[in-house]
C-alpha cells in the first residue's frame, strides 16, 4: 500500500514541479485505493490473442507493451483510452471466447 502512495505522491510532486498541477499536498493520504484487482487485469491482458485484438482495430504494439507490463511484478498504469479498450474487450468477447460484433 505505501509503495503505491509513495508513487502517487512522487507523481504529484513531478506534476507540481512541471506546472501541470497548481497545488501540492503532503498531508497524510486518505487513499482508498479503488483498483480493479491488478491480478485480474494482468490475467485479462495476457489472455488476449494478438489476432483478436487486431480484429477489433487496435494496435498490436499496444497489446505487446501491455503484455510486457502485465508479465512483470512491478506496478503499471493504463491510460484511460486503453482501459476503455479493455472494457470493450469484455463486451466484445462472448463466453466461448469468440469476437462478437458490437455494431457501431
VOBA-1610 file (N, C-alpha, C; in pm, whole numbers, padded with zeros to 5 digits, always signed):
BEGIN
Unk+00083-00119+00000Unk+00000+00000+00000Unk+00087+00126+00000Unk+00187+00131+00090Unk+00267+00254+00098Unk+00352+00276-00025Unk+00392+00169-00093Unk+00469+00189-00215Unk+00383+00260-00320Unk+00255+00227-00323Unk+00163+00294-00416Unk+00145+00440-00378Unk+00133+00466-00248Unk+00117+00604-00201Unk+00240+00686-00238Unk+00359+00628-00216Unk+00483+00698-00250Unk+00490+00726-00400Unk+00450+00630-00480Unk+00448+00650-00625Unk+00354+00764-00662Unk+00234+00763-00606Unk+00137+00866-00638Unk+00182+01004-00590Unk+00241+01011-00471Unk+00289+01140-00420Unk+00409+01189-00501Unk+00495+01098-00544Unk+00607+01135-00631Unk+00558+01190-00764Unk+00455+01127-00818Unk+00396+01174-00943Unk+00332+01311-00923Unk+00265+01328-00808Unk+00203+01457-00776Unk+00308+01567-00767Unk+00422+01537-00704Unk+00531+01633-00695Unk+00586+01667-00833Unk+00603+01568-00917Unk+00652+01592-01053Unk+00556+01681-01131Unk+00426+01657-01117Unk+00327+01740-01185Unk+00330+01882-01133Unk+00354+01899-01003Unk+00364+02032-00945Unk+00487+02105-01000Unk+00600+02036-01003Unk+00725+02097-01049Unk+00722+02132-01198Unk+00648+02055-01277Unk+00639+02083-01421Unk+00525+02177-01456Unk+00446+02217-01355Unk+00340+02313-01380Unk+00208+02251-01421Unk+00197+02119-01422Unk+00071+02054-01458Unk-00032+02065-01346Unk+00017+02087-01224Unk-00070+02097-01108Unk-00032+02221-01030Unk-00131+02295-00981Unk-00104+02422-00914Unk-00084+02408-00763Unk-00131+02301-00704Unk-00118+02285-00560Unk-00041+02157-00528Unk+00014+02155-00409Unk+00090+02040-00365Unk+00045+02006-00224Unk+00014+01881-00198Unk-00038+01840-00069Unk+00041+01720-00018Unk+00115+01742+00092Unk+00191+01634+00152Unk+00128+01585+00283Unk+00002+01611+00300Unk-00067+01563+00418Unk-00075+01410+00412Unk-00097+01349+00527Unk-00112+01203+00529Unk-00229+01165+00439Unk-00205+01081+00343Unk-00310+01050+00246Unk-00423+00968+00306Unk-00539+00995+00257Unk-00656+00917+00295Unk-00700+00838+00172Unk-00603+00770+00115Unk-00631+00698-00009Unk-00713+00574+00016Unk-00817+00566-00059Unk-00893+00444-00070Unk-00858+00395-00210Unk-00770+00301-00218Unk-00723+00258-00349Unk-00835+00182-00418Unk-00894+00247-00516Unk-01003+00187-00593Unk-00942+00123-00716Unk-00897+00004-00700Unk-00837-00067-00811Unk-00922-00186-00847Unk-00924-00208-00973Unk-00976-00335-01019Unk-00861-00429-00987Unk-00886-00546-00938Unk-00779-00635-00898Unk-00671-00643-01004Unk-00552-00598-00970Unk-00446-00595-01069Unk-00417-00734-01123Unk-00437-00837-01042Unk-00418-00974-01091Unk-00521-01005-01200Unk-00644-00954-01182Unk-00748-00976-01284Unk-00713-00906-01414Unk-00665-00783-01404Unk-00627-00709-01525Unk-00510-00778-01593Unk-00413-00821-01515Unk-00297-00890-01572Unk-00340-01016-01646Unk-00427-01095-01582Unk-00475-01219-01647Unk-00551-01187-01775Unk-00633-01083-01770Unk-00712-01047-01888Unk-00621-01006-02003Unk-00521-00923-01974Unk-00428-00876-02077Unk-00352-00994-02137Unk-00304-01083-02052Unk-00225-01196-02100Unk-00309-01296-02180Unk-00440-01298-02158Unk-00525-01393-02229Unk-00570-01345-02367Unk-00548-01218-02398Unk-00594-01163-02526Unk-00500-01207-02638Unk-00556-01263-02742Unk-00478-01304-02858Unk-00454-01182-02948Unk-00334-01176-03005Unk-00300-01062-03092Unk-00397-01051-03209Unk-00434-01164-03268Unk-00523-01162-03385Unk-00660-01104-03348Unk-00712-01145-03232Unk-00843-01094-03189Unk-00837-00945-03157Unk-00728-00902-03093Unk-00709-00761-03060Unk-00705-00679-03188Unk-00635-00732-03288Unk-00621-00663-03417Unk-00756-00659-03490Unk-00837-00766-03478Unk-00969-00768-03542Unk-01058-00655-03495Unk-01039-00615-03371Unk-01118-00505-03316Unk-01062-00369-03355Unk-00952-00371-03434Unk-00897-00246-03485Unk-00796-00180-03394Unk-00743-00254-03298Unk-00648-00197-03205Unk-00506-00232-03246Unk-00412-00155-03198Unk-00271-00171-03234Unk-00209-00293-03168Unk-00137-00370-03249Unk-00065-00485-03197Unk+00045-00442-03100Unk+00106-00329-03130Unk+00213-00276-03044Unk+00163-00242-02905Unk+00043-00185-02897Unk-00015-00151-02767Unk-00034-00276-02683Unk-00088-00380-02744Unk-00109-00505-02672Unk+00024-00566-02631Unk+00125-00557-02718Unk+00257-00611-02687Unk+00312-00548-02559Unk+00310-00416-02551Unk+00364-00348-02433Unk+00277-00371-02310Unk+00146-00384-02330Unk+00058-00416-02218Unk+00094-00553-02162Unk+00121-00649-02252Unk+00158-00784-02208Unk+00292-00783-02138Unk+00388-00705-02188Unk+00518-00696-02123Unk+00503-00643-01981Unk+00421-00540-01963Unk+00397-00484-01830Unk+00322-00583-01740Unk+00227-00655-01798Unk+00146-00749-01720Unk+00230-00868-01672Unk+00332-00907-01748Unk+00418-01018-01708Unk+00508-00982-01591Unk+00541-00855-01578Unk+00630-00812-01470Unk+00559-00805-01337Unk+00638-00790-01233Unk+00583-00780-01098Unk+00562-00636-01054Unk+00611-00542-01132Unk+00602-00402-01093Unk+00465-00344-01121Unk+00436-00238-01048Unk+00313-00163-01066Unk+00314-00098-01204Unk+00204-00102-01275Unk+00196-00033-01403Unk+00062+00036-01415Unk+00058+00133-01504Unk-00065+00209-01523Unk-00115+00188-01665Unk-00242+00212-01683Unk-00304+00209-01815Unk-00370+00342-01840Unk-00354+00393-01958Unk-00422+00517-01994Unk-00572+00493-01999Unk-00647+00600-01987Unk-00793+00589-01983Unk-00847+00523-02110Unk-00792+00562-02227Unk-00842+00504-02352Unk-00809+00356-02363Unk-00699+00314-02304Unk-00662+00172-02306Unk-00754+00095-02211Unk-00785+00154-02096Unk-00879+00089-02004Unk-01016+00075-02068Unk-01055+00176-02146Unk-01181+00169-02219Unk-01179+00053-02316Unk-01064+00033-02382Unk-01050-00079-02475Unk-01061-00213-02403Unk-01002-00221-02284Unk-01014-00346-02209Unk-01159-00372-02169Unk-01231-00266-02132Unk-01374-00283-02101Unk-01451-00323-02225Unk-01413-00266-02339Unk-01476-00303-02466Unk-01447-00449-02497Unk-01326-00493-02461Unk-01289-00633-02483Unk-01385-00726-02408Unk-01418-00692-02285Unk-01512-00773-02207Unk-01647-00783-02276Unk-01691-00675-02336Unk-01822-00672-02400Unk-01820-00739-02538Unk-01702-00742-02601Unk-01696-00792-02738Unk-01659-00939-02748Unk-01630-01004-02638Unk-01596-01145-02639Unk-01705-01221-02565Unk-01763-01320-02633Unk-01869-01396-02568Unk-01811-01500-02473Unk-01897-01577-02410Unk-01850-01671-02308Unk-01763-01782-02366Unk-01764-01800-02499Unk-01681-01902-02562Unk-01549-01847-02614Unk-01525-01716-02594Unk-01402-01655-02636Unk-01404-01605-02779Unk-01522-01602-02842Unk-01533-01555-02980Unk-01563-01406-02982Unk-01514-01340-03087Unk-01539-01198-03104Unk-01685-01178-03146Unk-01752-01086-03081Unk-01891-01054-03111Unk-01896-00916-03173Unk-01968-00901-03283Unk-01982-00771-03349Unk-02072-00683-03264Unk-02018-00569-03221Unk-02095-00479-03137Unk-02184-00386-03217Unk-02165-00381-03348Unk-02250-00298-03433Unk-02242-00152-03399Unk-02129-00088-03434Unk-02106+00055-03403Unk-02234+00126-03415
//
